[in-house]
């Protein structure tokens, strides 16, 4: 979403990437935007209402700068292209549904991979440009662009493959995964393919003295003028809300822990409403604790392999485990991974940081334990409420924040 003035993190406003279709991943245009018929028995999930927040969200995605940022993210776009070509045998001759197609680049990649037909769906007006791009590439016989919400459009056949770039900051911001779930339950054939197939959200404590220096200690002396009285306000403005920025592996104090794992074949929308995970970290350094970082990766696996709900989402029962930043890439069944970890090549998602108002001096091998709860906001399901409760140095702390 776009915000006016300072963004709550002490930064100048910049266009935050509002995802193309959130809980309404988009369609209309060449298809009717009024649902699939009016039969008395409707075995599909009910479409959620389209709110004023949703309309503003879709409108934000009509701005070219948002799509330019995503397309210029080489890690993001090339990984999707590589995954599509890697699974060309599953796409060639098949029907594909692209949920939240934006400019249609993923749909066109699928057409290049031999898809018989691709339904490219987007609720934003960028779909109008997508239609022109499809025509420009002489693919109108294969790629059908639908302008409207995924929950509202008409597609007269089941699909073999669903592809979507649904991930928001901190993986779940913008709640677009709900649209993929809706599309899966309504249109995906049994045994069909979802790309990406799995996702993992990680967190770790971090140190970042430079950020604290730039945002807070700057006020101690401004051109020879004492402005320390501004520091409490500076902390509130800089650290009240989550901050999207890039850190390096050197900022990370411990191995990360897994907060949540998502199996796109089995996850249900209600499971995304609240996620709680326990954690225990042991600092590898003596350094100030400035906050906690979150990042994610997604995997592009092949055909569905049935898993139990607990296997698909171990965080749902509070079971988490520490993971090496590189170990997540060594699973034998993982074909291609798109990672936003600090030690990997940077992406437009960067990392999401929750800064403390006051740093905590950590000793080497000092433990930090507690829990994190991430829930959809009651105000607007695309926003995230984040509650961190942690214990270290014989004291409990609580950090609550809203990502909006």
C-alpha positions in Angstrom: 0.0 0.0 0.0 1.1 3.6 -0.5 1.3 5.8 2.5 1.6 9.6 2.8 4.4 11.4 4.7 6.9 9.4 6.6 6.3 5.7 6.5 6.4 5.1 10.2 10.0 3.8 10.0 11.6 7.2 9.8 12.1 6.8 6.0 11.0 9.0 3.2 7.9 7.5 1.6 8.5 5.1 -1.2 6.0 2.9 -3.1 5.6 -0.2 -1.0 4.9 -3.1 -3.2 1.1 -3.7 -2.8 0.6 -7.2 -4.2 -1.5 -7.6 -7.3 -4.5 -9.3 -6.1 -4.2 -10.1 -2.4 -7.2 -12.0 -1.2 -8.6 -11.1 -4.6 -5.8 -12.0 -7.0 -7.6 -10.6 -10.0 -9.6 -11.1 -13.2 -12.3 -9.9 -15.5 -11.6 -8.4 -18.9 -12.0 -11.1 -21.5 -14.1 -13.1 -19.0 -17.2 -12.2 -17.1 -16.6 -10.9 -13.6 -19.8 -12.2 -12.1 -19.0 -15.6 -10.8 -19.4 -19.0 -12.4 -23.0 -19.3 -13.3 -26.0 -19.3 -10.9 -26.5 -22.9 -10.2 -28.2 -23.7 -6.9 -25.4 -26.0 -5.8 -22.1 -24.3 -5.7 -19.3 -26.7 -4.5 -16.7 -23.9 -4.5 -15.5 -21.6 -1.7 -17.6 -18.5 -1.3 -15.9 -15.3 -2.6 -15.0 -12.8 0.1 -16.5 -9.3 -0.2 -14.5 -6.7 -2.1 -13.8 -3.9 0.4 -12.7 -0.3 0.0 -9.3 -1.5 1.2 -9.2 -4.1 -1.6 -10.2 -1.5 -4.2 -7.4 0.8 -3.0 -5.0 -2.1 -3.1 -5.9 -3.0 -6.6 -5.6 0.6 -7.7 -2.1 0.8 -6.3 -1.0 -2.1 -8.4 -2.0 -0.2 -11.6 1.1 2.0 -11.2 3.9 1.1 -13.5 6.6 1.7 -10.9 5.4 -1.3 -8.8 5.8 -3.7 -11.8 9.0 -2.1 -12.9 10.5 -2.8 -9.4 9.4 -6.4 -9.6 10.6 -7.0 -13.1 14.0 -5.5 -12.4 14.4 -7.9 -9.5 16.5 -10.3 -11.4 16.6 -12.9 -8.7 12.8 -13.0 -8.5 12.0 -13.0 -12.2 14.8 -15.2 -13.4 14.1 -17.8 -10.7 10.5 -18.0 -11.8 11.5 -18.4 -15.4 14.0 -21.1 -14.5 11.4 -22.9 -12.5 8.9 -22.8 -15.4 11.5 -24.2 -17.8 12.6 -26.7 -15.3 9.1 -28.0 -15.1 8.4 -27.6 -18.8 7.3 -31.3 -19.0 4.5 -30.5 -16.5 3.4 -27.3 -18.4 3.8 -28.2 -22.1 0.4 -29.1 -23.5 -1.4 -28.1 -20.3 -3.8 -25.4 -19.1 -2.2 -22.9 -16.7 -3.8 -20.3 -14.3 -1.6 -17.3 -13.4 -3.1 -15.7 -10.2 -2.2 -12.0 -10.0 -0.5 -11.9 -13.4 0.6 -8.2 -13.4 2.2 -7.4 -16.7 1.8 -11.1 -17.7 5.4 -12.0 -17.7 4.9 -15.4 -15.9 2.0 -16.2 -18.2 4.2 -15.6 -21.2 7.0 -17.7 -19.8 4.4 -20.5 -19.5 3.3 -20.0 -23.1 7.0 -20.2 -24.1 7.2 -23.5 -22.2 4.4 -24.9 -24.4 1.3 -24.3 -22.4 -1.8 -24.9 -24.5 -3.7 -22.1 -22.7 -2.9 -19.7 -19.9 -5.5 -17.7 -18.0 -3.8 -14.6 -16.8 -5.8 -13.0 -14.0 -5.4 -9.6 -12.3 -7.8 -7.3 -10.5 -5.6 -4.2 -11.1 -5.9 -2.1 -14.3 -2.4 -3.3 -15.2 -4.3 -6.2 -16.8 -5.2 -3.8 -19.6 -1.5 -3.4 -20.3 -1.0 -7.1 -20.0 -3.5 -7.6 -22.8 -1.4 -5.4 -25.0 1.8 -7.1 -24.1 0.3 -10.5 -25.0 -0.8 -9.1 -28.4 2.6 -7.6 -28.9 4.2 -11.0 -28.4 1.6 -12.6 -30.7 0.3 -14.9 -28.0 -3.4 -13.9 -27.9 -4.3 -17.5 -29.1 -2.7 -18.9 -26.0 -2.9 -16.3 -23.2 -6.3 -15.1 -22.1 -6.1 -12.1 -19.8 -8.9 -11.7 -17.4 -9.4 -8.3 -15.6 -11.0 -8.8 -12.2 -10.7 -10.6 -8.9 -9.8 -14.3 -9.0 -12.9 -14.9 -6.8 -15.2 -13.3 -9.3 -14.1 -14.4 -12.8 -15.4 -17.2 -15.0 -13.1 -19.9 -16.2 -15.0 -22.6 -18.0 -12.5 -25.4 -17.4 -10.2 -26.9 -14.8 -6.5 -26.2 -14.9 -3.4 -28.4 -14.7 -1.0 -25.8 -13.2 -1.4 -22.7 -11.0 1.4 -20.3 -10.9 1.5 -17.1 -8.8 4.0 -14.7 -7.3 1.9 -14.1 -4.2 4.6 -13.5 -1.6 4.6 -10.2 0.3 7.0 -8.7 2.7 7.5 -11.1 5.6 6.0 -13.7 3.3 2.4 -13.2 4.4 1.9 -9.4 4.2 -0.9 -8.6 1.8 -2.6 -12.0 2.3 -2.4 -12.9 -1.4 -1.9 -16.6 -0.6 -5.7 -16.7 0.1 -6.3 -16.0 -3.6 -4.1 -18.9 -4.6 -6.0 -21.2 -2.1 -9.3 -20.1 -3.6 -8.1 -20.8 -7.1 -6.7 -24.1 -6.1 -9.9 -25.3 -4.5 -12.0 -24.1 -7.4 -10.0 -24.9 -10.5 -7.0 -27.1 -10.0 -7.4 -30.6 -11.3 -6.6 -33.5 -8.9 -2.8 -34.1 -9.0 -2.3 -30.7 -10.5 0.8 -28.6 -10.0 1.2 -25.4 -7.9 4.3 -23.2 -8.4 5.8 -22.3 -6.0 4.8 -25.3 -4.0 6.2 -24.6 -0.6 7.3 -21.6 1.5 9.2 -21.1 4.8 9.3 -18.0 7.0 12.4 -17.6 9.1 13.4 -15.2 11.9 16.7 -14.4 13.8 17.9 -11.8 16.2 20.1 -9.1 14.7 22.5 -6.3 15.6 22.6 -3.1 13.5 24.3 -0.3 15.3 24.4 1.8 12.1 20.6 1.9 11.8 20.3 3.0 15.4 23.0 5.7 14.8 21.4 7.0 11.7 17.8 7.2 13.1 18.4 8.0 16.8 21.9 9.2 17.8 21.9 11.6 14.9 19.8 13.9 17.1 22.4 14.3 19.7 24.3 16.9 17.7 22.8 18.5 14.6 25.2 21.1 13.1 26.4 21.9 16.6 22.8 22.2 18.0 21.8 19.8 20.8 18.6 18.0 19.9 18.6 15.1 22.2 15.1 15.9 23.2 14.1 14.6 19.8 15.4 11.1 20.5 12.3 9.6 22.1 10.2 10.8 19.2 12.8 9.5 16.7 12.7 6.1 18.3 8.9 6.0 18.0 9.0 7.1 14.4 11.8 4.8 13.4 11.0 1.6 15.2 7.2 1.6 15.9 6.4 -0.2 12.7 8.3 -3.0 10.9 11.0 -1.8 8.6 11.7 -3.2 5.1 15.4 -3.0 4.5 18.5 -5.0 3.5 20.9 -6.4 6.0 23.8 -8.8 5.6 24.7 -12.1 7.2 27.0 -10.1 9.4 24.1 -8.5 11.1 22.6 -11.9 12.2 23.5 -13.0 15.7 22.4 -16.7 15.6 21.2 -19.4 13.3 17.6 -18.6 12.2 14.5 -20.5 13.4 11.6 -21.6 11.3 8.4 -19.6 12.1 6.1 -21.2 9.6 6.1 -23.6 6.7 3.4 -23.5 4.0 2.5 -26.4 1.7 0.5 -24.7 -1.0 -1.2 -28.0 -1.9 -2.8 -28.4 1.5 -2.8 -25.1 3.4 -6.3 -23.7 4.3 -7.1 -20.0 4.5 -8.1 -20.1 8.1 -4.7 -21.4 9.1 -3.2 -18.1 7.9 -5.3 -16.0 10.3 -3.0 -16.6 13.2 0.5 -18.2 13.3 2.3 -18.7 16.6 5.8 -20.2 17.0 8.2 -20.6 19.9 11.9 -19.8 19.6 15.1 -20.2 21.5 18.3 -18.5 20.2 21.8 -18.6 21.5 23.9 -15.6 20.5 27.1 -16.4 18.7 28.6 -13.0 19.5 28.9 -10.4 22.2 26.9 -7.5 20.6 23.9 -5.3 21.2 20.6 -6.9 20.2 18.8 -4.3 18.1 15.8 -6.4 16.9 14.7 -9.4 15.0 14.7 -10.0 11.2 12.3 -12.0 9.1 12.8 -13.5 5.7 11.5 -16.3 3.6 12.2 -18.7 0.8 9.9 -20.5 -1.6 10.4 -23.9 -3.4 9.3 -24.9 -6.8 8.6 -28.6 -6.4 6.9 -30.9 -8.9 3.6 -32.8 -8.6 1.7 -32.9 -5.3 3.0 -35.2 -2.6 0.4 -35.6 0.1 1.4 -34.5 3.5 -0.4 -34.4 6.8 -1.5 -30.9 8.0 1.1 -31.1 10.8 3.9 -31.9 8.3 2.7 -29.1 6.0 2.6 -26.5 8.9 4.7 -27.6 11.9 4.4 -24.1 13.3 0.7 -24.6 13.9 1.4 -26.9 16.9 4.2 -24.7 18.1 7.0 -27.0 17.0 9.9 -25.1 15.4 13.5 -25.9 14.9 16.6 -23.9 14.3 17.9 -24.1 10.7 21.1 -23.3 9.1 20.7 -20.6 6.4 22.0 -23.0 3.8 20.5 -26.2 5.1 17.0 -25.2 3.7 18.5 -25.6 0.2 19.8 -29.1 0.7 16.4 -30.9 0.8 16.6 -33.7 -1.8 13.1 -33.0 -3.2 13.7 -29.3 -3.8 14.2 -28.4 -7.4 14.5 -24.6 -7.4 14.5 -22.2 -4.4 13.9 -18.5 -4.4 15.5 -17.1 -1.2 15.3 -13.7 0.5 17.9 -14.6 3.2 20.4 -11.9 4.2 23.3 -14.0 2.9 21.8 -14.5 -0.5 21.5 -12.1 -3.4 19.2 -9.2 -2.5 15.7 -9.0 -3.8 13.0 -6.3 -3.7 11.5 -8.0 -0.7 14.7 -7.3 1.3 14.2 -8.4 4.9 11.6 -7.3 7.4 13.1 -5.9 10.6 11.4 -5.3 14.0 13.6 -3.0 15.9 13.7 -2.6 19.7 13.2 0.8 21.2 16.2 0.1 23.5 19.1 -2.2 22.5 19.9 -5.1 24.8 23.6 -5.9 25.4 24.1 -9.6 24.8 27.0 -11.7 25.9 28.3 -14.6 23.8 26.2 -17.7 24.3 23.4 -15.7 25.9 20.0 -17.2 25.3 17.0 -15.4 23.9 13.7 -17.4 24.1 10.1 -16.6 23.7 7.3 -16.7 21.0 6.1 -14.8 18.0 2.5 -14.4 16.9 1.6 -13.2 13.4 -2.1 -12.6 12.8 -4.2 -10.9 10.1 -5.5 -7.5 11.3 -9.1 -7.2 12.2 -9.0 -3.8 10.5 -7.9 -5.2 7.2 -6.9 -8.7 6.5 -4.0 -7.6 4.3 -2.3 -6.0 7.3 -0.3 -8.1 9.8 -0.3 -7.8 13.6 3.0 -9.0 15.1 3.6 -9.7 18.7 7.0 -10.7 20.0 7.4 -12.0 23.6 11.0 -12.8 24.6 13.1 -13.4 27.7 16.8 -12.8 28.1 19.0 -11.6 30.9 16.4 -12.5 33.5 13.9 -10.1 32.0 10.8 -10.4 29.8 10.1 -8.0 27.0 7.2 -7.5 24.6 7.3 -5.9 21.2 4.0 -5.3 19.3 3.8 -3.9 15.8 1.4 -3.6 12.9 2.6 -4.0 9.3 0.3 -1.9 7.1 
